[in-house]
């Protein structure tokens, strides 16, 4: 894995340093979760969901108060030869952001990363936070797995959608309107579409166009998560008919009925309406 793309300003680190990071004392209004406890719970939830962690990258910033991690994952029967699923993880002790997960993918041939949605966990720091943490994380991972199953259908739909120059121009225009890419980079996207760096993206379909965007977007990693989520919205709308017939359902094995003072917010999976 080429570095930690999730957050600019985070210094690469290892698990030993994360385990040694100081967790502030709980107060009446703030009960921080240690980075290591959150990672351990995520690892357990991934294992229970049948997912294997193939590689891990870690980063910390702001005197170790903020932790970021990127996992490359696989699951039995889930290899498609086109992309690998990745999971972004973050946690903070300084109230900068909630503990959260972000669902994404990395294309094998070019190492391009794209994130399709984010799930954030917000739980009041009351007495039973550590009791509730596993079910909250399992709930989040359940939504991530469902999003990935949709993602396989999504990328197959992109590959099945033929694209001429008129369609390519339409997608670039929609991406600009939805702020998926800045105006200064639209010409680079069209150049990459016209003459792709990788032979795998020479077919004239929406998948090749999508990778023209992500090839250009990886030069600005600090904006990658938000922009690639917006980009998926554009392509999901354009390729709707090819995606819809490929979607399967996933029934997760978790329960959050007894969890107190918690909300899980965010969106994964397919979005068909431009916003």
C-alpha positions in Angstrom: 0.0 0.0 0.0 1.5 3.4 -1.0 1.2 5.4 2.2 -1.8 6.7 4.2 -4.0 8.8 1.9 -6.7 9.4 4.4 -5.4 12.6 6.1 -2.7 15.1 5.2 -0.5 16.0 8.2 -0.6 12.6 9.8 2.9 11.0 10.4 3.3 7.3 9.6 3.5 5.2 12.7 3.2 1.6 13.8 0.9 -0.4 16.1 3.3 -0.2 19.0 3.1 3.6 19.1 -0.6 3.5 18.7 -0.9 1.1 21.7 1.4 3.4 23.7 -0.6 6.6 22.9 -1.9 8.3 25.9 -5.7 8.3 26.4 -7.0 11.3 28.4 -8.9 10.8 31.6 -12.6 10.7 31.2 -14.6 13.7 32.4 -18.3 14.2 33.0 -18.8 15.5 29.4 -16.1 13.6 27.5 -15.1 9.9 27.7 -12.5 9.2 25.0 -12.0 5.8 23.5 -8.4 4.6 23.2 -7.1 4.2 19.7 -6.0 0.7 20.4 -9.4 -0.3 21.9 -11.2 1.0 18.8 -8.8 -0.8 16.4 -9.1 -4.0 18.4 -12.8 -3.9 18.2 -12.8 -3.1 14.4 -10.4 -6.1 13.9 -12.7 -8.3 15.8 -15.7 -7.1 13.9 -14.0 -7.7 10.5 -13.1 -11.2 11.5 -16.7 -11.9 12.6 -17.9 -10.6 9.2 -15.6 -13.0 7.3 -13.1 -10.3 6.2 -9.3 -10.7 6.3 -7.0 -7.8 6.7 -4.2 -8.2 4.1 -2.2 -5.0 5.0 -2.4 -2.2 7.5 -1.1 1.4 7.5 -1.2 3.7 10.5 -0.8 7.4 11.1 -1.1 9.8 14.1 -1.1 13.6 14.4 -1.7 16.4 17.0 0.5 14.9 19.7 -1.0 11.4 19.1 -4.5 12.7 19.8 -5.7 11.8 16.3 -5.3 8.4 14.7 -5.8 7.3 11.1 -5.5 3.8 9.7 -6.1 2.2 6.3 -6.7 -1.5 6.0 -6.7 -3.5 2.7 -9.3 -6.3 3.0 -10.3 -9.5 1.3 -13.1 -12.0 1.8 -13.5 -15.5 0.6 -15.2 -15.6 -2.8 -15.0 -11.8 -3.1 -12.0 -11.4 -5.3 -12.9 -9.8 -8.6 -9.5 -9.1 -10.2 -10.3 -5.5 -10.6 -10.2 -3.7 -7.3 -9.5 -4.4 -3.6 -11.7 -3.2 -0.8 -10.1 -0.7 1.7 -11.4 0.5 5.1 -10.4 3.8 6.5 -10.5 4.2 10.3 -10.1 7.2 12.5 -10.4 8.2 16.1 -9.7 11.4 18.1 -9.1 12.3 21.8 -9.4 16.1 21.3 -13.0 16.2 20.1 -11.8 16.9 16.5 -14.1 14.2 15.0 -16.0 11.1 16.0 -14.7 7.6 15.8 -15.6 6.5 12.3 -15.1 4.2 9.3 -15.0 5.0 5.6 -15.6 2.5 2.8 -13.4 2.5 -0.3 -11.6 0.7 -3.0 -8.1 0.5 -4.6 -7.8 -0.4 -8.3 -5.2 -3.1 -8.7 -3.6 -1.9 -11.9 -2.9 1.7 -11.0 -3.2 1.9 -7.1 -5.9 4.5 -7.4 -8.0 5.0 -4.3 -11.7 6.0 -4.3 -14.1 6.3 -1.3 -17.8 5.6 -1.9 -19.2 6.5 1.5 -18.6 7.2 5.2 -20.1 5.9 8.4 -19.5 7.9 11.6 -20.3 6.8 15.1 -21.5 9.2 17.7 -22.1 8.0 21.2 -22.6 10.1 24.3 -19.8 9.4 26.8 -21.9 7.8 29.5 -21.3 4.9 31.8 -21.7 2.0 29.4 -19.7 3.2 26.4 -17.2 0.2 26.5 -20.1 -2.2 26.8 -21.8 -0.7 23.8 -18.7 -0.2 21.6 -18.6 -3.7 20.0 -22.2 -3.6 18.8 -21.7 -0.1 17.5 -18.6 -1.2 15.5 -20.3 -4.4 14.3 -23.2 -2.3 13.1 -20.9 0.0 11.2 -19.0 -2.9 9.6 -22.3 -4.5 8.6 -23.2 -1.4 6.7 -19.7 -1.3 5.2 -20.0 -4.9 4.0 -23.4 -4.2 2.4 -21.9 -1.1 0.7 -19.1 -3.2 -0.7 -21.5 -5.8 -2.2 -23.2 -2.9 -3.9 -19.8 -1.6 -4.9 -19.0 -4.8 -6.9 -22.3 -4.3 -8.7 -21.5 -0.7 -9.2 -18.1 -1.3 -10.9 -19.5 -4.0 -13.1 -22.2 -1.6 -14.1 -19.5 1.0 -15.0 -17.7 -1.5 -17.1 -20.9 -2.5 -18.9 -21.8 1.1 -19.8 -20.4 2.1 -23.1 -19.2 5.7 -23.4 -18.6 7.9 -26.4 -17.1 11.4 -26.4 -20.5 13.0 -25.9 -21.1 10.9 -22.8 -17.6 11.6 -21.5 -18.3 15.4 -21.8 -21.6 14.9 -20.0 -19.9 13.2 -17.1 -17.2 15.8 -16.8 -19.8 18.5 -16.7 -21.8 16.7 -14.0 -18.6 16.2 -12.0 -17.8 19.9 -12.2 -21.3 20.9 -11.1 -21.2 18.6 -8.2 -17.7 19.7 -7.2 -16.3 16.2 -7.6 -13.3 17.8 -9.3 -12.1 21.4 -9.5 -12.3 23.3 -12.8 -8.5 23.5 -13.0 -8.3 19.7 -13.4 -11.0 18.9 -15.9 -8.7 19.1 -18.9 -6.3 16.6 -17.2 -9.2 14.2 -16.8 -10.1 14.5 -20.5 -6.5 14.0 -21.5 -6.2 10.9 -19.3 -9.5 9.6 -20.9 -8.2 10.2 -24.4 -4.8 8.6 -23.7 -4.9 6.4 -20.6 -1.7 5.5 -18.9 -2.8 1.9 -18.5 -4.0 -0.4 -21.3 -6.8 -1.8 -19.0 -8.6 1.6 -19.4 -8.5 1.8 -23.2 -12.0 0.3 -23.6 -14.5 3.2 -24.1 -16.7 2.6 -21.1 -17.6 4.4 -17.9 -15.1 2.4 -15.9 -12.2 3.8 -17.9 -13.6 7.3 -17.5 -14.0 6.8 -13.7 -10.3 5.8 -13.5 -9.3 8.8 -15.6 -10.8 10.9 -12.7 -9.2 8.9 -9.9 -5.8 9.0 -11.7 -5.9 12.8 -11.6 -7.5 13.0 -8.1 -4.7 11.0 -6.4 -2.5 14.1 -6.8 -4.6 15.8 -4.2 -5.0 13.2 -1.3 -6.4 15.7 1.2 -9.6 16.1 -0.9 -9.8 12.4 -2.0 -12.5 11.2 0.3 -15.1 13.9 -0.2 -14.4 14.3 -3.9 -14.6 10.6 -4.7 -17.8 10.2 -2.8 -19.3 13.0 -5.0 -17.8 11.4 -8.1 -19.6 8.1 -7.4 -22.9 9.9 -7.3 -22.3 11.2 -10.8 -21.4 7.8 -12.2 -24.1 6.0 -10.3 -26.7 8.3 -12.0 -25.2 7.9 -15.4 -24.8 4.1 -15.2 -28.1 3.4 -13.2 -29.6 0.9 -15.6 -26.5 -1.4 -15.7 -26.0 -1.3 -11.9 -29.6 -1.9 -10.8 -29.9 -5.5 -12.1 -26.6 -6.5 -10.4 -27.4 -5.6 -6.8 -27.6 -8.3 -4.1 -28.7 -7.9 -0.5 -26.7 -8.6 2.6 -28.2 -9.5 6.0 -25.7 -8.6 8.8 -25.4 -10.5 12.1 -25.5 -7.8 14.7 -28.0 -6.0 17.0 -28.0 -2.5 18.3 -31.3 -2.7 20.2 -29.7 -2.5 23.7 -27.1 0.2 22.8 -27.6 3.5 24.7 -27.1 7.1 23.8 -25.7 6.4 20.3 -26.3 7.3 16.7 -24.6 6.0 13.6 -24.8 8.5 10.7 -23.5 8.5 7.1 -24.2 6.9 3.8 -22.7 3.9 1.9 -23.6 2.2 -1.3 -25.4 3.6 -4.3 -26.7 7.1 -4.8 -28.7 7.7 -8.0 -29.7 11.4 -7.7 -27.3 14.2 -8.2 -27.0 16.7 -5.4 
